[in-house]
Amino acid sequence: MRNTNFIRNTGFRAGLFFLGCLLMFSACRQPKKYHDAITVAAVNNKGALADILSFQQGLNASFRDPEISPLPDRFRMRFDGLEFFEPDTSFRVWARLERTPDALPFQMQTSTDEQAAERVYGILSFNLKGIPYRLEVYQSPDLVLEAGYEDYLFLPFSDLTNGKGTYEGGRYIDLRIPTGDSILLDFNKAYNPYCAYNPKYSCPLVPEINRMEVEIPAGVRAFKK
């Protein structure tokens, strides 16, 4: 997550930090409440479920870290883990990436008076639960200049669980630019923007085009204060 005056730590860089954390925390003991999610189906999806659980561990570890946690101290001191939906590999789908190299940067609206510079990197086309979708995925002209973030992509989306079990403003997924034209979308790695935990953060709002008319009970649930 990027520490800037714009505080786009909002979660924009959260998942990318989590990707870095996965290796660091993969050996950590898994919280008991996630063990219950491992069923007989996990035998056939062992790699995918391990990846999802590692993401959850890395996310929880970052929220406990006072140096990078978005939680105010009063919440962080008694933090015992975020609430996640049970891992569901049916929400891992392959999407076709159609790049849009001629797209110009624009100012994305946020939850505050700030604006976030973005560019539509491409269009993701995929089927979920038998329904076709096309979502825009974004690249920050500023973030791409930072070492380690040259291939970072940002996918904000909303779905019909928002306000009914998930954060009302939608959620984010962080991605890396693939070498080809296919990219794995794992909605189990959907996380809340930081303004869901702390109003000091400025969160990019989900564009209308990325509002999905489907329930996606996967990833991080709404935060209960």
Accessible surface in RSA format (square Angstrom, percent):
REM  Atomic radii and reference values for relative SASA: ProtOr
REM  Chains: A
REM  Algorithm: Lee & Richards
REM  Probe-radius: 1.40
REM  Slices: 20
REM RES _ NUM      All-atoms   Total-Side   Main-Chain    Non-polar    All polar
REM                ABS   REL    ABS   REL    ABS   REL    ABS   REL    ABS   REL
RES MET A   1    22.95  11.9   4.91   3.3  18.03  42.9   4.91   4.2  18.04  23.9
RES ARG A   2    18.85   7.9  18.85   9.6   0.00   0.0   4.00   5.5  14.85   9.0
RES ASN A   3   121.64  83.9  91.50  88.4  30.14  72.6  33.59  80.8  88.05  85.1
RES THR A   4    50.65  36.0  31.16  31.6  19.49  46.5  42.01  56.4   8.64  13.1
RES ASN A   5   158.53 109.3 129.75 125.4  28.77  69.3  39.67  95.5 118.86 114.9
RES PHE A   6    36.96  18.5  30.39  18.8   6.56  17.1  33.26  20.2   3.70  10.6
RES ILE A   7    53.64  30.5  53.39  39.8   0.25   0.6  53.64  38.6   0.00   0.0
RES ARG A   8     2.77   1.2   2.75   1.4   0.02   0.0   0.08   0.1   2.69   1.6
RES ASN A   9    13.14   9.1  13.14  12.7   0.00   0.0   0.18   0.4  12.95  12.5
RES THR A  10     0.00   0.0   0.00   0.0   0.00   0.0   0.00   0.0   0.00   0.0
RES GLY A  11     0.00   0.0   0.00   N/A   0.00   0.0   0.00   0.0   0.00   0.0
RES PHE A  12     0.46   0.2   0.46   0.3   0.00   0.0   0.46   0.3   0.00   0.0
RES ARG A  13    27.28  11.5  27.28  13.9   0.00   0.0   0.00   0.0  27.28  16.5
RES ALA A  14     0.06   0.1   0.06   0.1   0.00   0.0   0.06   0.1   0.00   0.0
RES GLY A  15     3.09   3.8   0.00   N/A   3.09   3.8   2.33   6.4   0.75   1.7
RES LEU A  16     7.96   4.4   3.53   2.5   4.44  11.2   3.53   2.5   4.44  11.9
RES PHE A  17    59.03  29.5  53.40  33.1   5.64  14.7  58.83  35.7   0.20   0.6
RES PHE A  18     0.28   0.1   0.28   0.2   0.00   0.0   0.28   0.2   0.00   0.0
RES LEU A  19    54.27  30.2  43.39  31.0  10.88  27.3  43.75  30.7  10.51  28.3
RES GLY A  20    50.83  62.7   0.00   N/A  50.83  62.7  39.71 109.0  11.13  24.9
RES CYS A  21     1.32   1.0   1.01   1.1   0.31   0.7   0.11   0.3   1.21   1.3
RES LEU A  22    23.06  12.8  22.45  16.1   0.61   1.5  22.79  16.0   0.27   0.7
RES LEU A  23   158.44  88.2 141.89 101.5  16.56  41.6 142.35 100.0  16.09  43.3
RES MET A  24   134.49  69.6 104.02  68.8  30.47  72.5  94.22  80.1  40.27  53.4
RES PHE A  25    46.72  23.4  46.47  28.8   0.25   0.7  46.72  28.3   0.00   0.0
RES SER A  26    64.08  54.2  41.13  54.9  22.95  52.9  22.59  48.1  41.49  58.1
RES ALA A  27   101.93  93.7  65.00 100.3  36.92  84.0  75.67 106.6  26.25  69.5
RES CYS A  28    58.27  44.1  42.73  47.7  15.54  36.5  23.27  59.0  35.00  37.7
RES ARG A  29   220.87  92.7 191.65  97.7  29.22  69.6  78.09 106.7 142.78  86.5
RES GLN A  30    54.75  30.6  50.45  36.9   4.30  10.2   9.28  19.8  45.47  34.5
RES PRO A  31    38.78  28.3  26.73  24.4  12.04  43.8  38.78  32.0   0.00   0.0
RES LYS A  32   137.08  66.9 128.98  79.1   8.11  19.3 110.12  99.1  26.97  28.7
RES LYS A  33    94.07  45.9  72.84  44.7  21.23  50.5  66.65  60.0  27.41  29.2
RES TYR A  34    11.77   5.5  11.48   6.5   0.30   0.8  11.77   8.8   0.00   0.0
RES HIS A  35    73.26  40.0  65.56  45.6   7.71  19.7  46.56  48.0  26.70  31.1
RES ASP A  36    94.17  66.0  73.82  73.5  20.35  48.1  32.31  76.0  61.86  61.7
RES ALA A  37    10.78   9.9   3.20   4.9   7.57  17.2   3.20   4.5   7.57  20.1
RES ILE A  38    82.46  46.9  62.19  46.3  20.27  48.9  62.19  44.8  20.27  55.0
RES THR A  39    78.41  55.8  64.47  65.4  13.94  33.2  62.93  84.5  15.48  23.4
RES VAL A  40   130.12  85.6 124.20 112.4   5.91  14.3 127.73 111.0   2.39   6.5
RES ALA A  41    59.79  55.0  51.44  79.4   8.35  19.0  57.46  80.9   2.33   6.2
RES ALA A  42     9.61   8.8   8.43  13.0   1.18   2.7   8.61  12.1   1.00   2.6
RES VAL A  43   116.51  76.7  94.95  86.0  21.56  51.9 100.66  87.5  15.85  43.0
RES ASN A  44   129.62  89.4  96.69  93.4  32.93  79.3  28.52  68.6 101.10  97.7
RES ASN A  45    48.16  33.2  42.12  40.7   6.04  14.5   6.15  14.8  42.01  40.6
RES LYS A  46   162.23  79.1 155.95  95.7   6.28  14.9 101.05  90.9  61.18  65.2
RES GLY A  47    56.87  70.1   0.00   N/A  56.87  70.1  41.66 114.3  15.22  34.1
RES ALA A  48    18.66  17.2  11.97  18.5   6.69  15.2  13.29  18.7   5.37  14.2
RES LEU A  49    15.59   8.7  15.59  11.2   0.00   0.0  15.59  10.9   0.00   0.0
RES ALA A  50    50.92  46.8  46.16  71.2   4.76  10.8  49.31  69.4   1.61   4.3
RES ASP A  51    45.00  31.5  39.29  39.1   5.71  13.5  19.83  46.7  25.17  25.1
RES ILE A  52     0.22   0.1   0.22   0.2   0.00   0.0   0.22   0.2   0.00   0.0
RES LEU A  53     6.46   3.6   6.09   4.4   0.37   0.9   6.09   4.3   0.37   1.0
RES SER A  54    23.15  19.6  22.31  29.8   0.84   1.9   5.76  12.3  17.39  24.4
RES PHE A  55     4.80   2.4   4.80   3.0   0.00   0.0   4.80   2.9   0.00   0.0
RES GLN A  56     2.21   1.2   2.21   1.6   0.00   0.0   0.08   0.2   2.13   1.6
RES GLN A  57    11.26   6.3   8.02   5.9   3.24   7.7   7.39  15.7   3.87   2.9
RES GLY A  58     0.00   0.0   0.00   N/A   0.00   0.0   0.00   0.0   0.00   0.0
RES LEU A  59     2.03   1.1   2.03   1.5   0.00   0.0   2.03   1.4   0.00   0.0
RES ASN A  60     1.37   0.9   1.37   1.3   0.00   0.0   1.18   2.8   0.19   0.2
RES ALA A  61    16.84  15.5   9.97  15.4   6.88  15.6  11.76  16.6   5.09  13.5
RES SER A  62     2.02   1.7   0.53   0.7   1.49   3.4   1.95   4.1   0.07   0.1
RES PHE A  63     2.92   1.5   2.92   1.8   0.00   0.0   2.92   1.8   0.00   0.0
RES ARG A  64   105.12  44.1  94.35  48.1  10.78  25.7  50.94  69.6  54.19  32.8
RES ASP A  65    52.53  36.8  47.30  47.1   5.23  12.4  15.06  35.4  37.47  37.4
RES PRO A  66    88.52  64.5  62.42  56.9  26.11  94.9  62.62  51.7  25.90 161.0
RES GLU A  67   147.89  84.9 120.83  91.4  27.06  64.4  45.65  88.3 102.23  83.5
RES ILE A  68    44.93  25.6  36.27  27.0   8.66  20.9  42.73  30.8   2.20   6.0
RES SER A  69    15.43  13.0   0.56   0.7  14.87  34.3   0.56   1.2  14.87  20.8
RES PRO A  70     1.33   1.0   0.44   0.4   0.89   3.2   0.82   0.7   0.51   3.2
RES LEU A  71     8.49   4.7   0.15   0.1   8.34  21.0   0.15   0.1   8.34  22.4
RES PRO A  72    24.06  17.5  15.77  14.4   8.29  30.1  24.06  19.9   0.00   0.0
RES ASP A  73    93.16  65.3  87.33  86.9   5.83  13.8  26.03  61.3  67.13  66.9
RES ARG A  74   163.01  68.4 145.38  74.1  17.63  42.0  73.78 100.8  89.23  54.1
RES PHE A  75    19.05   9.5  16.27  10.1   2.78   7.2  16.43  10.0   2.62   7.5
RES ARG A  76    45.40  19.1  36.65  18.7   8.75  20.8   1.06   1.4  44.34  26.9
RES MET A  77   145.97  75.6 111.74  74.0  34.23  81.5 103.41  87.9  42.55  56.4
RES ARG A  78   159.35  66.9 132.70  67.6  26.66  63.5  70.94  97.0  88.41  53.6
RES PHE A  79    28.59  14.3   6.25   3.9  22.34  58.1  11.21   6.8  17.38  49.7
RES ASP A  80   118.47  83.0 100.36  99.9  18.11  42.8  37.82  89.0  80.64  80.4
RES GLY A  81    11.31  13.9   0.00   N/A  11.31  13.9   0.59   1.6  10.72  24.0
RES LEU A  82     5.60   3.1   2.93   2.1   2.67   6.7   5.60   3.9   0.00   0.0
RES GLU A  83    69.67  40.0  63.55  48.1   6.12  14.6  27.46  53.1  42.21  34.5
RES PHE A  84    19.08   9.5   0.67   0.4  18.41  47.9   0.67   0.4  18.41  52.7
RES PHE A  85    23.19  11.6  20.99  13.0   2.20   5.7  20.99  12.7   2.20   6.3
RES GLU A  86   112.43  64.5 103.88  78.6   8.55  20.4  42.53  82.3  69.90  57.1
RES PRO A  87    19.29  14.1   3.09   2.8  16.20  58.9   3.40   2.8  15.89  98.7
RES ASP A  88    51.60  36.1  47.43  47.2   4.17   9.9  14.17  33.4  37.43  37.3
RES THR A  89    40.33  28.7  29.25  29.6  11.08  26.4   9.49  12.7  30.84  46.6
RES SER A  90    53.40  45.1  33.38  44.5  20.02  46.1  44.47  94.7   8.93  12.5
RES PHE A  91     4.76   2.4   4.76   3.0   0.00   0.0   4.76   2.9   0.00   0.0
RES ARG A  92    56.42  23.7  38.64  19.7  17.78  42.3   4.90   6.7  51.51  31.2
RES VAL A  93    21.20  13.9  17.22  15.6   3.98   9.6  21.20  18.4   0.00   0.0
RES TRP A  94   167.19  67.1 147.78  71.5  19.41  45.6 123.22  65.7  43.97  71.3
RES ALA A  95     2.41   2.2   0.00   0.0   2.41   5.5   1.97   2.8   0.43   1.1
RES ARG A  96   123.42  51.8 119.48  60.9   3.94   9.4  52.39  71.6  71.03  43.0
RES LEU A  97     5.37   3.0   0.00   0.0   5.37  13.5   0.00   0.0   5.37  14.5
RES GLU A  98    73.45  42.2  68.62  51.9   4.84  11.5  25.21  48.8  48.25  39.4
RES ARG A  99    88.24  37.0  70.08  35.7  18.16  43.2  43.39  59.3  44.85  27.2
RES THR A 100    35.30  25.1  30.17  30.6   5.13  12.2  35.21  47.3   0.09   0.1
RES PRO A 101   109.08  79.5  80.57  73.4  28.51 103.6  86.42  71.4  22.66 140.8
RES ASP A 102   131.26  91.9 110.96 110.4  20.30  48.0  42.44  99.9  88.82  88.6
RES ALA A 103    29.08  26.7  12.42  19.2  16.66  37.9  23.12  32.6   5.96  15.8
RES LEU A 104   145.45  81.0 132.50  94.8  12.95  32.6 132.50  93.1  12.95  34.9
RES PRO A 105    78.54  57.2  58.31  53.2  20.23  73.5  58.51  48.3  20.03 124.5
RES PHE A 106    75.30  37.7  66.95  41.5   8.35  21.7  75.30  45.7   0.00   0.0
RES GLN A 107    95.44  53.4  78.65  57.5  16.79  40.0  37.33  79.5  58.11  44.1
RES MET A 108     7.12   3.7   5.04   3.3   2.08   4.9   7.12   6.0   0.00   0.0
RES GLN A 109   100.43  56.2  97.98  71.6   2.45   5.8  46.18  98.3  54.25  41.1
RES THR A 110     9.05   6.4   0.00   0.0   9.05  21.6   0.00   0.0   9.05  13.7
RES SER A 111    56.05  47.4  20.65  27.6  35.41  81.6  26.71  56.9  29.34  41.1
RES THR A 112    58.60  41.7  38.09  38.6  20.50  48.9  48.37  65.0  10.22  15.5
RES ASP A 113   151.77 106.3 121.32 120.8  30.44  72.0  43.00 101.2 108.77 108.5
RES GLU A 114    88.12  50.6  83.50  63.2   4.63  11.0  17.82  34.5  70.30  57.4
RES GLN A 115    80.09  44.8  61.04  44.6  19.05  45.3  15.06  32.0  65.03  49.3
RES ALA A 116     1.95   1.8   0.00   0.0   1.95   4.4   1.95   2.7   0.00   0.0
RES ALA A 117    26.22  24.1  19.71  30.4   6.51  14.8  19.71  27.8   6.51  17.3
RES GLU A 118     0.00   0.0   0.00   0.0   0.00   0.0   0.00   0.0   0.00   0.0
RES ARG A 119    44.33  18.6  44.33  22.6   0.00   0.0  15.83  21.6  28.50  17.3
RES VAL A 120    22.99  15.1  22.99  20.8   0.00   0.0  22.99  20.0   0.00   0.0
RES TYR A 121    26.47  12.4  25.43  14.5   1.04   2.7  14.25  10.7  12.21  15.1
RES GLY A 122     0.00   0.0   0.00   N/A   0.00   0.0   0.00   0.0   0.00   0.0
RES ILE A 123    22.17  12.6  22.17  16.5   0.00   0.0  22.17  16.0   0.00   0.0
RES LEU A 124     0.03   0.0   0.03   0.0   0.00   0.0   0.03   0.0   0.00   0.0
RES SER A 125    21.57  18.2  17.14  22.9   4.43  10.2  17.24  36.7   4.34   6.1
RES PHE A 126    12.69   6.4   0.00   0.0  12.69  33.0  10.25   6.2   2.44   7.0
RES ASN A 127    97.54  67.3  84.14  81.3  13.39  32.3  19.35  46.6  78.18  75.6
RES LEU A 128     1.56   0.9   0.58   0.4   0.98   2.5   1.56   1.1   0.00   0.0
RES LYS A 129   116.42  56.8  76.61  47.0  39.81  94.8  62.29  56.1  54.13  57.7
RES GLY A 130    73.64  90.8   0.00   N/A  73.64  90.8  37.24 102.2  36.40  81.5
RES ILE A 131    77.92  44.3  77.57  57.8   0.35   0.8  77.92  56.1   0.00   0.0
RES PRO A 132   100.68  73.4  87.46  79.7  13.21  48.0  87.81  72.5  12.86  79.9
RES TYR A 133    27.03  12.6  20.26  11.5   6.78  17.6  24.54  18.4   2.50   3.1
RES ARG A 134   129.98  54.6 116.68  59.5  13.30  31.7  58.58  80.1  71.41  43.3
RES LEU A 135     3.31   1.8   3.05   2.2   0.26   0.7   3.31   2.3   0.00   0.0
RES GLU A 136    33.54  19.3  33.54  25.4   0.00   0.0   0.06   0.1  33.48  27.3
RES VAL A 137     0.00   0.0   0.00   0.0   0.00   0.0   0.00   0.0   0.00   0.0
RES TYR A 138     0.95   0.4   0.84   0.5   0.11   0.3   0.01   0.0   0.94   1.2
RES GLN A 139    21.22  11.9  20.22  14.8   1.00   2.4   3.82   8.1  17.40  13.2
RES SER A 140     2.36   2.0   1.09   1.5   1.27   2.9   0.00   0.0   2.36   3.3
RES PRO A 141    43.75  31.9  31.44  28.7  12.31  44.7  38.39  31.7   5.36  33.3
RES ASP A 142    81.44  57.0  76.70  76.3   4.74  11.2  18.11  42.6  63.33  63.2
RES LEU A 143     1.71   1.0   1.71   1.2   0.00   0.0   1.71   1.2   0.00   0.0
RES VAL A 144    43.74  28.8  37.76  34.2   5.97  14.4  38.37  33.3   5.37  14.6
RES LEU A 145   150.30  83.7 116.79  83.6  33.51  84.2 120.70  84.8  29.60  79.6
RES GLU A 146    58.85  33.8  53.99  40.8   4.86  11.6  33.16  64.1  25.69  21.0
RES ALA A 147    91.24  83.9  68.40 105.6  22.84  51.9  70.94  99.9  20.30  53.8
RES GLY A 148    41.84  51.6   0.00   N/A  41.84  51.6  35.04  96.1   6.80  15.2
RES TYR A 149    31.55  14.7  30.23  17.2   1.32   3.4  11.56   8.7  19.99  24.6
RES GLU A 150    96.06  55.1  89.19  67.5   6.87  16.4  52.46 101.5  43.60  35.6
RES ASP A 151    50.34  35.3  50.27  50.0   0.07   0.2  21.03  49.5  29.30  29.2
RES TYR A 152     3.08   1.4   1.69   1.0   1.39   3.6   1.69   1.3   1.39   1.7
RES LEU A 153     0.03   0.0   0.03   0.0   0.00   0.0   0.03   0.0   0.00   0.0
RES PHE A 154     0.22   0.1   0.22   0.1   0.00   0.0   0.22   0.1   0.00   0.0
RES LEU A 155     0.00   0.0   0.00   0.0   0.00   0.0   0.00   0.0   0.00   0.0
RES PRO A 156     0.00   0.0   0.00   0.0   0.00   0.0   0.00   0.0   0.00   0.0
RES PHE A 157     0.15   0.1   0.12   0.1   0.03   0.1   0.12   0.1   0.03   0.1
RES SER A 158    16.56  14.0  16.44  21.9   0.12   0.3  12.74  27.1   3.82   5.4
RES ASP A 159     8.82   6.2   0.10   0.1   8.72  20.6   1.93   4.5   6.89   6.9
RES LEU A 160    75.23  41.9  70.52  50.5   4.71  11.8  73.92  51.9   1.30   3.5
RES THR A 161     9.31   6.6   8.31   8.4   1.00   2.4   9.31  12.5   0.00   0.0
RES ASN A 162    28.18  19.4  10.40  10.1  17.78  42.8   9.45  22.7  18.74  18.1
RES GLY A 163    54.07  66.7   0.00   N/A  54.07  66.7  22.42  61.5  31.65  70.9
RES LYS A 164   144.64  70.6 114.04  70.0  30.59  72.8  87.54  78.8  57.10  60.8
RES GLY A 165    34.62  42.7   0.00   N/A  34.62  42.7  23.98  65.8  10.64  23.8
RES THR A 166     2.05   1.5   0.00   0.0   2.05   4.9   0.00   0.0   2.05   3.1
RES TYR A 167    50.49  23.6  48.60  27.7   1.89   4.9  26.52  19.9  23.97  29.5
RES GLU A 168   135.65  77.9 113.75  86.1  21.90  52.1  31.36  60.6 104.29  85.2
RES GLY A 169    36.47  45.0   0.00   N/A  36.47  45.0  24.80  68.0  11.68  26.2
RES GLY A 170     0.15   0.2   0.00   N/A   0.15   0.2   0.11   0.3   0.04   0.1
RES ARG A 171     0.20   0.1   0.00   0.0   0.20   0.5   0.00   0.0   0.20   0.1
RES TYR A 172     1.71   0.8   1.71   1.0   0.00   0.0   1.58   1.2   0.13   0.2
RES ILE A 173     3.58   2.0   3.58   2.7   0.00   0.0   3.58   2.6   0.00   0.0
RES ASP A 174    17.41  12.2   2.05   2.0  15.36  36.3   2.05   4.8  15.36  15.3
RES LEU A 175    13.21   7.4  10.33   7.4   2.89   7.3  13.21   9.3   0.00   0.0
RES ARG A 176    96.07  40.3  87.53  44.6   8.53  20.3  39.52  54.0  56.55  34.3
RES ILE A 177    43.10  24.5  27.49  20.5  15.60  37.6  27.49  19.8  15.60  42.3
RES PRO A 178    26.38  19.2  13.14  12.0  13.24  48.1  23.11  19.1   3.28  20.4
RES THR A 179   155.35 110.5 115.36 117.0  39.98  95.3  91.47 122.9  63.88  96.6
RES GLY A 180    40.19  49.6   0.00   N/A  40.19  49.6  37.59 103.2   2.60   5.8
RES ASP A 181    81.31  57.0  78.56  78.2   2.76   6.5  19.27  45.4  62.04  61.9
RES SER A 182    58.17  49.2  50.56  67.5   7.61  17.5  21.23  45.2  36.94  51.8
RES ILE A 183    10.48   6.0   8.46   6.3   2.03   4.9  10.48   7.5   0.00   0.0
RES LEU A 184    55.32  30.8  44.26  31.7  11.06  27.8  44.26  31.1  11.06  29.8
RES LEU A 185     0.00   0.0   0.00   0.0   0.00   0.0   0.00   0.0   0.00   0.0
RES ASP A 186     7.19   5.0   5.87   5.8   1.31   3.1   5.87  13.8   1.31   1.3
RES PHE A 187     0.00   0.0   0.00   0.0   0.00   0.0   0.00   0.0   0.00   0.0
RES ASN A 188     2.48   1.7   2.10   2.0   0.39   0.9   1.27   3.1   1.21   1.2
RES LYS A 189    34.41  16.8  33.20  20.4   1.21   2.9  15.56  14.0  18.85  20.1
RES ALA A 190     0.00   0.0   0.00   0.0   0.00   0.0   0.00   0.0   0.00   0.0
RES TYR A 191     3.95   1.8   3.95   2.2   0.00   0.0   3.95   3.0   0.00   0.0
RES ASN A 192     2.06   1.4   0.03   0.0   2.04   4.9   0.00   0.0   2.06   2.0
RES PRO A 193     4.13   3.0   4.13   3.8   0.00   0.0   4.13   3.4   0.00   0.0
RES TYR A 194     1.03   0.5   1.03   0.6   0.00   0.0   0.97   0.7   0.06   0.1
RES CYS A 195    23.82  18.0   9.25  10.3  14.56  34.2   6.92  17.5  16.90  18.2
RES ALA A 196    11.28  10.4   1.32   2.0   9.97  22.7   2.94   4.1   8.34  22.1
RES TYR A 197     2.60   1.2   1.85   1.1   0.75   2.0   0.28   0.2   2.32   2.9
RES ASN A 198    17.84  12.3  17.66  17.1   0.18   0.4   0.00   0.0  17.84  17.2
RES PRO A 199   112.70  82.1  91.60  83.5  21.09  76.7  96.52  79.7  16.17 100.5
RES LYS A 200   127.59  62.2 103.14  63.3  24.45  58.2  60.93  54.8  66.67  71.0
RES TYR A 201    12.18   5.7  11.06   6.3   1.12   2.9   1.25   0.9  10.93  13.5
RES SER A 202     4.66   3.9   4.63   6.2   0.03   0.1   4.63   9.9   0.03   0.0
RES CYS A 203     2.52   1.9   2.52   2.8   0.00   0.0   2.52   6.4   0.00   0.0
RES PRO A 204     3.20   2.3   0.00   0.0   3.20  11.6   0.00   0.0   3.20  19.9
RES LEU A 205    83.83  46.7  81.22  58.1   2.61   6.6  82.19  57.7   1.64   4.4
RES VAL A 206    10.81   7.1   4.37   4.0   6.44  15.5   4.43   3.9   6.38  17.3
RES PRO A 207    31.49  22.9  20.36  18.6  11.13  40.4  31.49  26.0   0.00   0.0
RES GLU A 208   125.91  72.3 113.71  86.0  12.19  29.0  62.01 119.9  63.90  52.2
RES ILE A 209    91.57  52.1  71.51  53.3  20.06  48.4  80.56  58.0  11.01  29.9
RES ASN A 210     0.00   0.0   0.00   0.0   0.00   0.0   0.00   0.0   0.00   0.0
RES ARG A 211   128.12  53.8 109.05  55.6  19.07  45.4  24.38  33.3 103.73  62.9
RES MET A 212     3.38   1.7   0.33   0.2   3.05   7.3   1.19   1.0   2.19   2.9
RES GLU A 213   127.88  73.4 112.98  85.5  14.90  35.5  59.52 115.1  68.36  55.8
RES VAL A 214    18.54  12.2  15.39  13.9   3.15   7.6  18.54  16.1   0.00   0.0
RES GLU A 215    92.25  53.0  84.88  64.2   7.37  17.6  20.82  40.3  71.43  58.3
RES ILE A 216     0.00   0.0   0.00   0.0   0.00   0.0   0.00   0.0   0.00   0.0
RES PRO A 217    53.85  39.2  48.86  44.5   4.99  18.1  48.86  40.3   4.99  31.0
RES ALA A 218     0.00   0.0   0.00   0.0   0.00   0.0   0.00   0.0   0.00   0.0
RES GLY A 219     1.92   2.4   0.00   N/A   1.92   2.4   0.60   1.7   1.32   2.9
RES VAL A 220     1.44   0.9   1.44   1.3   0.00   0.0   1.44   1.3   0.00   0.0
RES ARG A 221    85.10  35.7  83.58  42.6   1.51   3.6   9.18  12.6  75.91  46.0
RES ALA A 222    32.90  30.2  29.71  45.8   3.19   7.3  29.71  41.8   3.19   8.4
RES PHE A 223    49.90  25.0  23.08  14.3  26.81  69.8  26.98  16.4  22.92  65.6
RES LYS A 224   155.84  76.0 130.93  80.3  24.91  59.3  88.98  80.1  66.86  71.2
RES LYS A 225   138.79  67.7  86.66  53.2  52.14 124.1  57.27  51.5  81.52  86.8
END  Absolute sums over single chains surface
CHAIN  1 A    10908.5       8621.2       2287.3       6107.9       4800.6
END  Absolute sums over all chains
TOTAL         10908.5       8621.2       2287.3       6107.9       4800.6
